[in-house]
Amino acid sequence: MFAEIDGNTLHYTSVGEGPPVLLVHGLGGSANTWYGVGQALKQHHHVIAVDLRGHGRSQGRGEFTIERWAKDLGKLVAHLELPAITLVGHSMGTLVAQHMAWQQPELVERLVLVGGISWFTPDTTDGYRTRADLVEEEGLDGIVDPWLAGAVSPQTHAMQPGAVGLLRELILRNEPKSYAKACRALAKAPQIKLDEIGQPTLLVTGAHDRSTPLGMTGELHAGIPVTSVRVAPHVGHWMPVEDPAWLAAAMLEWLT
């Protein structure tokens, strides 16, 4: 399905019936990141998964910023005439979700952050800028395998090579210029006032997550007033792909 939002055609999927849940992917991802989670949630919820501007099958005109993506989501919610949603973000999508919950609280009833981002060190922001430069010069082939080595847990590499291969293909499907723009947007992520996020929030992380380690979850837990924490012992950063059933079960338990 497609919606015209501020001069861009945004792609989204919509399955199931019930209270609405909007799923937001991370850097280089797409709505398909959430396919397994959505299949589990659709028995109890109306599940919408969106391709952010410049990702998946959505167009990439205009600026890429955390704030712009959050505004796109708000307009998609209005376009679909949804009541207040449960907003779920993964990785970069957790920054978009936090910003939307903070700036458009009337649209968000509850918040789920998977591999949540609280802050970046200067080295990390420099790393995203360097990655953007490399992708513009050499394409995604030059970064995908080093990135993939740390994206999922050792158990996932050993036991689910098919899923790892599909994750590799997901990243390679990105348009290099859009991926580079998204890297720079992530490097310039705004500071979010965590103590002003009023929605009940579930924080979910993987014990083998190198990108957003447990310390970041601790920062979010300390900053957002009402939070619950779940840790998956067997996965890394890409939990929605590594074990969608575990993640969906944790979400459903918290939502009911």
Secondary structure, DSSP 4 states (H G I P E B T S, - for coil): -EEEETTEEEEEEEE--SSEEEEE--TT--GGGGHHHHHHHTTTSEEEEE--TTSTTS---S---HHHHHHHHHHHHHHTT--SEEEEEETHHHHHHHHHHHH-GGGEEEEEEES------HHHHHHHHHHHHHHHHH-THHHHHHHHHHHS-HHHHHH-HHHHHHHHHHHHTS-HHHHHHHHHHHHTPPP--GGG--S-EEEEEETT-SSS-HHHHHHHHHHSSSEEEEEETT--S-HHHH-HHHHHHHHHHHH-
